[in-house]
Amino acid sequence: MREKTYTVYFIEELTEEAQETAIDEVRDINVNHEWWDFVYEDAKEVGVAITSFDACMNYVKGYFLVSAKEVAENIINNHGEGCETYKSAQDYMIEIKENGLSEEADNEFKQDLCEVYRFILRTTFDYLISDSAIKETIIANEYEFTKEGKLD
């Protein structure tokens, strides 16, 4: 048996180059679990079930759990005016007020919401794999590294 002794460092104690290595060591730390759950839950709360999305975030598929009108009302009552979901719901409500309920309007609204949720998922993923988000996770979990930036 051999015993090795070496010093470990918190990321802030490493050189810039070693910090980059450390971040690359754990690049998937924020996305190696079901990171999308909160987006699915948000959609479900307003009446949309997201069933799948492409790993490259090229599409989101889903369906309404309640009527399209109820979904729009839920969004307007629960999402802020600055949210893209709110804008889509508002556009839908204007459409049905002017032209009445229709399957076409419902489908277009569903497609709009799926596109909004695709954007939310993509933006969230991009943030989670960013250097700053990874560094925040490393700091919060007090990960330690070798002088070269290798995970201890």
MDAnalysis code that builds the backbone (N, CA, C; Angstrom):
import MDAnalysis as mda
import numpy as np

u = mda.Universe.empty(456, n_residues=152, atom_resindex=np.repeat(np.arange(152), 3), trajectory=True)
u.add_TopologyAttr("name", ["N", "CA", "C"] * 152)
u.add_TopologyAttr("resid", np.arange(1, 153))
u.add_TopologyAttr("resname", ["MET", "ARG", "GLU", "LYS", "THR", "TYR", "THR", "VAL", "TYR", "PHE", "ILE", "GLU", "GLU", "LEU", "THR", "GLU", "GLU", "ALA", "GLN", "GLU", "THR", "ALA", "ILE", "ASP", "GLU", "VAL", "ARG", "ASP", "ILE", "ASN", "VAL", "ASN", "HIS", "GLU", "TRP", "TRP", "ASP", "PHE", "VAL", "TYR", "GLU", "ASP", "ALA", "LYS", "GLU", "VAL", "GLY", "VAL", "ALA", "ILE", "THR", "SER", "PHE", "ASP", "ALA", "CYS", "MET", "ASN", "TYR", "VAL", "LYS", "GLY", "TYR", "PHE", "LEU", "VAL", "SER", "ALA", "LYS", "GLU", "VAL", "ALA", "GLU", "ASN", "ILE", "ILE", "ASN", "ASN", "HIS", "GLY", "GLU", "GLY", "CYS", "GLU", "THR", "TYR", "LYS", "SER", "ALA", "GLN", "ASP", "TYR", "MET", "ILE", "GLU", "ILE", "LYS", "GLU", "ASN", "GLY", "LEU", "SER", "GLU", "GLU", "ALA", "ASP", "ASN", "GLU", "PHE", "LYS", "GLN", "ASP", "LEU", "CYS", "GLU", "VAL", "TYR", "ARG", "PHE", "ILE", "LEU", "ARG", "THR", "THR", "PHE", "ASP", "TYR", "LEU", "ILE", "SER", "ASP", "SER", "ALA", "ILE", "LYS", "GLU", "THR", "ILE", "ILE", "ALA", "ASN", "GLU", "TYR", "GLU", "PHE", "THR", "LYS", "GLU", "GLY", "LYS", "LEU", "ASP"])
u.atoms.positions = np.array([
    [0.839, -1.176, 0.000],
    [0.000, 0.000, 0.000],
    [0.886, 1.241, 0.000],
    [0.401, 2.258, -0.738],
    [1.108, 3.524, -0.779],
    [0.172, 4.615, -0.287],
    [0.759, 5.618, 0.235],
    [-0.014, 6.775, 0.667],
    [0.524, 7.988, -0.068],
    [-0.410, 8.748, -0.677],
    [-0.020, 9.962, -1.386],
    [-0.585, 11.151, -0.631],
    [0.185, 12.186, -0.583],
    [-0.267, 13.420, 0.062],
    [-0.159, 14.545, -0.956],
    [-1.241, 15.286, -1.078],
    [-1.228, 16.430, -1.978],
    [-2.215, 17.471, -1.466],
    [-2.072, 18.676, -1.948],
    [-2.903, 19.791, -1.518],
    [-4.090, 19.923, -2.464],
    [-5.258, 20.233, -1.904],
    [-6.440, 20.496, -2.718],
    [-6.843, 21.957, -2.535],
    [-7.541, 22.466, -3.540],
    [-7.885, 23.881, -3.573],
    [-9.363, 24.068, -3.921],
    [-9.933, 25.147, -3.393],
    [-11.244, 25.576, -3.857],
    [-11.014, 26.306, -5.169],
    [-12.011, 26.372, -5.991],
    [-11.840, 26.935, -7.339],
    [-11.300, 28.358, -7.323],
    [-11.707, 29.152, -6.333],
    [-11.244, 30.542, -6.284],
    [-9.744, 30.642, -6.009],
    [-9.152, 29.585, -5.492],
    [-7.729, 29.583, -5.154],
    [-6.856, 29.150, -6.333],
    [-7.483, 28.703, -7.407],
    [-6.741, 28.209, -8.565],
    [-6.381, 29.337, -9.517],
    [-5.379, 29.089, -10.337],
    [-5.043, 30.045, -11.402],
    [-6.196, 30.071, -12.406],
    [-6.201, 31.067, -13.253],
    [-7.241, 31.183, -14.289],
    [-7.275, 29.927, -15.156],
    [-6.118, 29.455, -15.565],
    [-6.026, 28.265, -16.417],
    [-6.550, 27.031, -15.678],
    [-6.184, 26.874, -14.431],
    [-6.651, 25.733, -13.642],
    [-8.162, 25.820, -13.386],
    [-8.687, 27.030, -13.243],
    [-10.135, 27.197, -13.080],
    [-10.872, 26.726, -14.334],
    [-10.337, 27.051, -15.501],
    [-10.941, 26.591, -16.754],
    [-10.933, 25.076, -16.828],
    [-9.833, 24.459, -16.415],
    [-9.741, 23.002, -16.390],
    [-10.764, 22.424, -15.414],
    [-10.884, 23.044, -14.247],
    [-11.835, 22.581, -13.231],
    [-13.264, 22.643, -13.764],
    [-13.599, 23.725, -14.406],
    [-14.946, 23.875, -14.961],
    [-15.193, 22.809, -16.026],
    [-14.207, 22.575, -16.885],
    [-14.353, 21.538, -17.913],
    [-14.472, 20.140, -17.306],
    [-13.825, 19.922, -16.165],
    [-13.889, 18.627, -15.476],
    [-15.324, 18.237, -15.120],
    [-16.134, 19.243, -14.773],
    [-17.503, 18.979, -14.303],
    [-18.535, 19.670, -15.202],
    [-18.225, 19.811, -16.468],
    [-19.049, 20.560, -17.421],
    [-20.534, 20.182, -17.366],
    [-20.863, 18.922, -17.138],
    [-22.261, 18.496, -17.149],
    [-22.915, 18.463, -15.764],
    [-22.272, 19.034, -14.782],
    [-22.748, 18.955, -13.399],
    [-24.186, 19.459, -13.223],
    [-24.562, 20.469, -13.959],
    [-25.898, 21.050, -13.808],
    [-26.946, 20.410, -14.712],
    [-26.520, 19.535, -15.616],
    [-27.466, 18.925, -16.554],
    [-27.397, 17.396, -16.565],
    [-26.786, 16.813, -15.565],
    [-26.695, 15.349, -15.527],
    [-27.840, 14.734, -14.721],
    [-28.920, 15.462, -14.647],
    [-30.149, 15.011, -13.987],
    [-31.322, 15.617, -14.768],
    [-32.518, 15.419, -14.323],
    [-33.692, 15.925, -15.045],
    [-33.907, 17.414, -14.755],
    [-33.032, 18.226, -15.290],
    [-33.013, 19.667, -15.059],
    [-34.248, 20.375, -15.618],
    [-34.963, 19.725, -16.505],
    [-36.124, 20.330, -17.160],
    [-37.409, 20.206, -16.348],
    [-37.376, 19.498, -15.239],
    [-38.590, 19.251, -14.446],
    [-39.356, 20.519, -14.089],
    [-38.664, 21.585, -13.697],
    [-39.368, 22.795, -13.283],
    [-40.107, 23.437, -14.460],
    [-39.597, 23.292, -15.676],
    [-40.279, 23.834, -16.854],
    [-41.539, 23.008, -17.128],
    [-41.410, 21.694, -17.023],
    [-42.573, 20.819, -17.198],
    [-43.647, 21.139, -16.161],
    [-43.227, 21.371, -14.919],
    [-44.175, 21.689, -13.842],
    [-44.861, 23.025, -14.078],
    [-44.117, 24.009, -14.536],
    [-44.696, 25.310, -14.847],
    [-45.775, 25.154, -15.908],
    [-45.478, 24.404, -16.943],
    [-46.447, 24.186, -18.019],
    [-47.686, 23.453, -17.488],
    [-47.448, 22.449, -16.680],
    [-48.556, 21.653, -16.132],
    [-49.488, 22.508, -15.268],
    [-48.916, 23.443, -14.514],
    [-49.713, 24.306, -13.645],
    [-50.713, 25.158, -14.421],
    [-50.408, 25.479, -15.671],
    [-51.338, 26.280, -16.468],
    [-52.187, 25.423, -17.395],
    [-51.927, 24.109, -17.406],
    [-52.759, 23.212, -18.203],
    [-52.119, 22.681, -19.466],
    [-50.798, 22.687, -19.532],
    [-50.080, 22.161, -20.695],
    [-49.199, 21.009, -20.234],
    [-49.305, 19.882, -20.911],
    [-48.424, 18.746, -20.624],
    [-47.353, 18.705, -21.707],
    [-46.113, 18.886, -21.298],
    [-45.002, 18.732, -22.242],
    [-44.653, 17.256, -22.234],
    [-44.700, 16.637, -23.406],
    [-44.448, 15.199, -23.487],
    [-43.022, 14.871, -23.894],
    [-42.393, 15.765, -24.645],
    [-41.009, 15.507, -25.055],
    [-40.396, 16.761, -25.652],
    [-39.077, 16.740, -25.705],
    [-38.345, 17.773, -26.433],
    [-37.093, 17.150, -26.987],
    [-36.642, 17.714, -28.074],
    [-35.441, 17.249, -28.741],
    [-34.215, 17.666, -27.936],
    [-33.252, 16.793, -27.825],
    [-32.039, 17.082, -27.056],
    [-31.324, 18.336, -27.560],
    [-31.477, 18.649, -28.829],
    [-30.880, 19.867, -29.388],
    [-31.832, 21.057, -29.286],
    [-32.958, 20.857, -28.635],
    [-33.980, 21.879, -28.406],
    [-34.570, 22.409, -29.712],
    [-34.714, 21.520, -30.704],
    [-35.313, 21.925, -31.969],
    [-36.834, 21.895, -31.926],
    [-37.402, 21.175, -30.970],
    [-38.849, 21.141, -30.857],
    [-39.255, 20.761, -29.443],
    [-40.483, 21.099, -29.114],
    [-41.155, 20.650, -27.894],
    [-42.510, 20.134, -28.328],
    [-42.904, 18.998, -27.789],
    [-44.229, 18.450, -28.075],
    [-45.039, 18.451, -26.787],
    [-46.315, 18.708, -26.930],
    [-47.187, 18.715, -25.769],
    [-48.641, 18.787, -26.169],
    [-49.489, 18.778, -25.166],
    [-50.925, 18.882, -25.407],
    [-51.571, 19.606, -24.231],
    [-52.803, 20.065, -24.460],
    [-53.545, 20.760, -23.422],
    [-54.208, 19.750, -22.495],
    [-54.106, 19.996, -21.211],
    [-54.774, 19.178, -20.204],
    [-56.213, 19.659, -19.978],
    [-56.445, 20.909, -20.322],
    [-57.766, 21.537, -20.244],
    [-57.980, 22.255, -21.571],
    [-59.075, 22.946, -21.733],
    [-59.312, 23.651, -22.998],
    [-58.247, 24.722, -23.222],
    [-58.058, 25.065, -24.479],
    [-57.083, 26.110, -24.829],
    [-57.441, 27.421, -24.138],
    [-58.737, 27.708, -24.071],
    [-59.179, 28.943, -23.425],
    [-58.820, 28.935, -21.944],
    [-58.986, 27.805, -21.279],
    [-58.615, 27.705, -19.860],
    [-57.108, 27.868, -19.678],
    [-56.338, 27.300, -20.579],
    [-54.880, 27.456, -20.530],
    [-54.528, 28.936, -20.630],
    [-55.130, 29.610, -21.600],
    [-54.852, 31.044, -21.781],
    [-55.231, 31.830, -20.530],
    [-56.386, 31.526, -19.957],
    [-56.812, 32.223, -18.741],
    [-55.858, 31.945, -17.578],
    [-55.432, 30.700, -17.445],
    [-54.474, 30.343, -16.381],
    [-53.163, 31.107, -16.544],
    [-52.688, 31.196, -17.764],
    [-51.433, 31.913, -18.024],
    [-51.600, 33.390, -17.693],
    [-52.684, 33.983, -18.164],
    [-52.913, 35.413, -17.910],
    [-53.023, 35.689, -16.414],
    [-53.607, 34.769, -15.677],
    [-53.766, 34.950, -14.228],
    [-52.507, 34.624, -13.424],
    [-51.600, 33.835, -14.001],
    [-50.463, 33.347, -13.208],
    [-49.081, 33.720, -13.724],
    [-48.976, 34.147, -14.963],
    [-47.679, 34.541, -15.518],
    [-47.653, 36.048, -15.694],
    [-46.506, 36.623, -15.533],
    [-46.367, 38.071, -15.662],
    [-46.518, 38.549, -17.094],
    [-46.866, 39.803, -17.233],
    [-47.089, 40.395, -18.554],
    [-45.845, 40.364, -19.437],
    [-44.677, 40.299, -18.839],
    [-43.439, 40.265, -19.618],
    [-43.092, 38.892, -20.160],
    [-43.813, 37.867, -19.722],
    [-43.535, 36.490, -20.162],
    [-44.036, 36.261, -21.578],
    [-43.299, 35.501, -22.340],
    [-43.731, 35.155, -23.689],
    [-45.001, 34.306, -23.652],
    [-45.157, 33.476, -22.614],
    [-46.388, 32.690, -22.494],
    [-47.585, 33.620, -22.356],
    [-47.415, 34.688, -21.598],
    [-48.487, 35.669, -21.394],
    [-48.863, 36.310, -22.727],
    [-47.854, 36.691, -23.497],
    [-48.106, 37.329, -24.790],
    [-48.849, 36.384, -25.731],
    [-48.446, 35.104, -25.743],
    [-49.134, 34.117, -26.581],
    [-50.581, 33.941, -26.140],
    [-50.797, 33.876, -24.831],
    [-52.158, 33.719, -24.298],
    [-53.011, 34.939, -24.642],
    [-52.431, 36.094, -24.518],
    [-53.159, 37.328, -24.824],
    [-53.538, 37.372, -26.310],
    [-52.600, 37.013, -27.183],
    [-52.883, 36.965, -28.620],
    [-54.011, 35.979, -28.921],
    [-53.977, 34.831, -28.249],
    [-55.025, 33.820, -28.444],
    [-56.385, 34.364, -28.012],
    [-56.435, 35.018, -26.865],
    [-57.700, 35.556, -26.368],
    [-58.255, 36.615, -27.323],
    [-57.392, 37.431, -27.892],
    [-57.823, 38.431, -28.877],
    [-58.374, 37.726, -30.116],
    [-57.659, 36.696, -30.552],
    [-58.078, 35.925, -31.732],
    [-59.464, 35.330, -31.538],
    [-59.711, 34.692, -30.393],
    [-61.027, 34.055, -30.211],
    [-62.131, 35.088, -29.949],
    [-61.744, 36.241, -29.417],
    [-62.741, 37.305, -29.227],
    [-63.195, 37.849, -30.582],
    [-62.235, 37.999, -31.488],
    [-62.548, 38.544, -32.805],
    [-63.178, 37.522, -33.744],
    [-62.719, 36.262, -33.682],
    [-63.140, 35.256, -34.659],
    [-63.852, 34.043, -34.060],
    [-63.984, 34.007, -32.754],
    [-64.634, 32.871, -32.101],
    [-63.678, 31.707, -31.907],
    [-64.111, 30.767, -31.099],
    [-63.315, 29.564, -30.846],
    [-63.197, 28.741, -32.122],
    [-62.008, 28.187, -32.337],
    [-61.820, 27.312, -33.497],
    [-60.676, 26.352, -33.207],
    [-60.746, 25.222, -33.839],
    [-59.682, 24.224, -33.681],
    [-58.359, 24.770, -34.211],
    [-58.443, 25.547, -35.281],
    [-57.238, 26.144, -35.864],
    [-56.562, 27.100, -34.879],
    [-57.355, 27.959, -34.237],
    [-56.802, 28.902, -33.248],
    [-56.207, 28.142, -32.066],
    [-56.896, 27.085, -31.620],
    [-56.392, 26.271, -30.509],
    [-55.046, 25.632, -30.867],
    [-54.963, 25.066, -32.067],
    [-53.715, 24.411, -32.506],
    [-52.576, 25.412, -32.649],
    [-52.899, 26.584, -33.185],
    [-51.863, 27.615, -33.331],
    [-51.366, 28.070, -31.958],
    [-52.280, 28.223, -31.019],
    [-51.914, 28.609, -29.654],
    [-51.027, 27.543, -29.020],
    [-51.391, 26.281, -29.197],
    [-50.579, 25.179, -28.654],
    [-49.178, 25.196, -29.267],
    [-49.098, 25.408, -30.571],
    [-47.793, 25.475, -31.243],
    [-46.971, 26.653, -30.733],
    [-47.634, 27.799, -30.546],
    [-46.942, 28.974, -30.005],
    [-46.379, 28.677, -28.621],
    [-47.191, 28.047, -27.767],
    [-46.722, 27.730, -26.412],
    [-45.585, 26.727, -26.434],
    [-45.679, 25.731, -27.306],
    [-44.583, 24.759, -27.415],
    [-43.292, 25.454, -27.848],
    [-43.412, 26.415, -28.735],
    [-42.233, 27.176, -29.168],
    [-41.676, 28.009, -28.013],
    [-42.555, 28.621, -27.233],
    [-42.109, 29.404, -26.071],
    [-41.401, 28.488, -25.079],
    [-41.984, 27.329, -24.784],
    [-41.345, 26.403, -23.845],
    [-40.047, 25.836, -24.420],
    [-39.964, 25.676, -25.735],
    [-38.696, 25.245, -26.351],
    [-37.627, 26.303, -26.082],
    [-37.987, 27.559, -26.253],
    [-37.049, 28.652, -25.999],
    [-36.635, 28.673, -24.528],
    [-37.577, 28.480, -23.632],
    [-37.272, 28.454, -22.187],
    [-36.308, 27.311, -21.874],
    [-36.579, 26.138, -22.423],
    [-35.690, 24.992, -22.195],
    [-34.294, 25.258, -22.759],
    [-34.231, 25.802, -23.951],
    [-32.928, 26.090, -24.580],
    [-32.145, 27.106, -23.769],
    [-32.810, 28.172, -23.361],
    [-32.163, 29.223, -22.578],
    [-31.680, 28.687, -21.233],
    [-32.515, 27.878, -20.608],
    [-32.147, 27.280, -19.322],
    [-30.940, 26.369, -19.489],
    [-30.964, 25.512, -20.503],
    [-29.848, 24.601, -20.761],
    [-28.562, 25.380, -21.012],
    [-28.647, 26.403, -21.861],
    [-27.458, 27.214, -22.168],
    [-26.887, 27.849, -20.904],
    [-27.768, 28.337, -20.036],
    [-27.287, 28.918, -18.783],
    [-26.630, 27.846, -17.915],
    [-27.279, 26.696, -17.769],
    [-26.764, 25.648, -16.880],
    [-25.396, 25.122, -17.294],
    [-25.090, 25.185, -18.594],
    [-23.775, 24.712, -19.044],
    [-22.769, 25.849, -19.191],
    [-23.186, 27.057, -18.820],
    [-22.271, 28.202, -18.903],
    [-21.216, 28.117, -17.807],
    [-20.070, 28.702, -18.060],
    [-18.982, 28.704, -17.080],
    [-19.433, 29.307, -15.753],
    [-20.184, 30.393, -15.811],
    [-20.591, 31.058, -14.564],
    [-21.523, 30.183, -13.734],
    [-22.472, 29.495, -14.364],
    [-23.383, 28.614, -13.621],
    [-22.627, 27.423, -13.031],
    [-21.705, 26.878, -13.793],
    [-20.921, 25.741, -13.309],
    [-20.066, 26.174, -12.125],
    [-19.450, 27.327, -12.244],
    [-18.619, 27.844, -11.148],
    [-19.470, 28.061, -9.891],
    [-20.681, 28.603, -10.052],
    [-21.584, 28.788, -8.908],
    [-21.876, 27.455, -8.217],
    [-22.114, 26.417, -9.001],
    [-22.398, 25.092, -8.444],
    [-21.177, 24.532, -7.727],
    [-20.021, 24.707, -8.323],
    [-18.769, 24.248, -7.712],
    [-18.575, 24.924, -6.354],
    [-18.768, 26.235, -6.317],
    [-18.594, 26.991, -5.070],
    [-19.624, 26.565, -4.037],
    [-20.887, 26.460, -4.466],
    [-21.966, 26.103, -3.535],
    [-21.756, 24.721, -2.913],
    [-21.165, 23.820, -3.680],
    [-20.941, 22.450, -3.198],
    [-19.541, 22.231, -2.637],
    [-18.755, 23.297, -2.611],
    [-17.400, 23.268, -2.041],
    [-16.534, 22.158, -2.630],
    [-16.580, 22.022, -3.958],
    [-15.741, 21.042, -4.626],
    [-14.282, 21.456, -4.457],
    [-13.432, 20.460, -4.422],
    [-11.991, 20.703, -4.287],
    [-11.268, 20.101, -5.485],
    [-10.172, 20.772, -5.852],
    [-9.418, 20.388, -7.039],
    [-7.931, 20.357, -6.736],
    [-7.227, 19.642, -7.603],
    [-5.762, 19.682, -7.517],
    [-5.308, 21.023, -8.073],
    [-4.029, 21.286, -7.923],
    [-3.450, 22.543, -8.402],
    [-3.687, 22.735, -9.906],
    [-3.770, 21.620, -10.641],
    [-3.966, 21.668, -12.083],
    [-5.431, 21.838, -12.468],
    [-6.328, 21.711, -11.499],
    [-7.756, 21.853, -11.781],
    [-8.491, 20.549, -11.936],
    [-7.854, 19.454, -11.584],
    [-8.505, 18.143, -11.648],
    [-9.347, 17.935, -10.382],
    [-10.546, 17.402, -10.571],
    [-11.455, 17.174, -9.449],
    [-10.858, 16.180, -8.480],
    [-10.910, 16.521, -7.202],
    [-10.354, 15.629, -6.179],
    [-11.379, 14.575, -5.818],
])
